[in-house]
Amino acid sequence: MDTSYYHNFITLVQTGNMTQAAEILHITQPALSKQLKYLEAEFGAQLINIKRGQRGSNLQLT
């Protein structure tokens, strides 16, 4: 496993926003989403919950 996935996950949690985290990390949002799915498969659990509403998306740790 690429240890940068952990760093990127921490950045995602700190920002609470997939697009903003991807911009900070200089990667695309789909690439960050793919890394998150890889980590979830590795741990066998959902790591975050994405709630979409009128005010945009909200990330919550599970």
C-alpha positions in Angstrom: 0.0 0.0 0.0 1.1 3.5 -0.8 1.5 5.3 2.5 0.5 8.6 0.8 -3.1 7.2 0.9 -3.0 7.7 4.7 -1.7 11.3 4.4 -4.4 12.0 1.8 -7.1 10.6 4.0 -6.0 12.8 6.9 -6.1 15.8 4.6 -9.6 14.8 3.5 -10.8 14.5 7.1 -9.2 17.9 8.1 -10.8 19.7 5.2 -14.1 17.9 5.3 -14.4 18.4 1.6 -13.3 16.0 -1.2 -12.7 18.7 -3.8 -10.8 21.0 -1.5 -8.6 18.1 -0.2 -7.8 17.1 -3.8 -6.8 20.6 -4.7 -4.5 20.8 -1.6 -3.0 17.5 -2.5 -2.6 18.4 -6.2 -4.5 15.3 -7.4 -7.9 15.0 -9.0 -11.0 14.4 -7.0 -11.7 11.0 -8.7 -8.1 9.9 -7.8 -8.8 10.8 -4.1 -12.1 9.1 -4.2 -10.4 5.9 -5.6 -7.8 6.1 -2.8 -10.6 6.3 -0.2 -12.4 3.3 -1.7 -9.1 1.4 -1.6 -8.6 2.2 2.1 -12.2 1.2 2.9 -11.6 -2.1 1.1 -8.3 -2.6 3.0 -10.0 -2.0 6.4 -13.3 -3.7 5.4 -15.3 -0.8 6.6 -16.7 2.5 5.5 -14.5 5.3 6.7 -16.6 8.3 6.0 -20.2 9.1 5.3 -20.9 11.7 2.6 -24.2 13.6 3.2 -25.4 15.8 0.3 -27.8 18.6 1.0 -28.9 22.0 -0.1 -25.7 23.5 1.3 -23.3 21.1 -0.4 -21.7 17.9 0.9 -20.7 17.1 4.4 -18.2 14.4 5.4 -18.6 12.5 8.6 -16.2 9.9 10.0 -17.9 6.6 10.6 
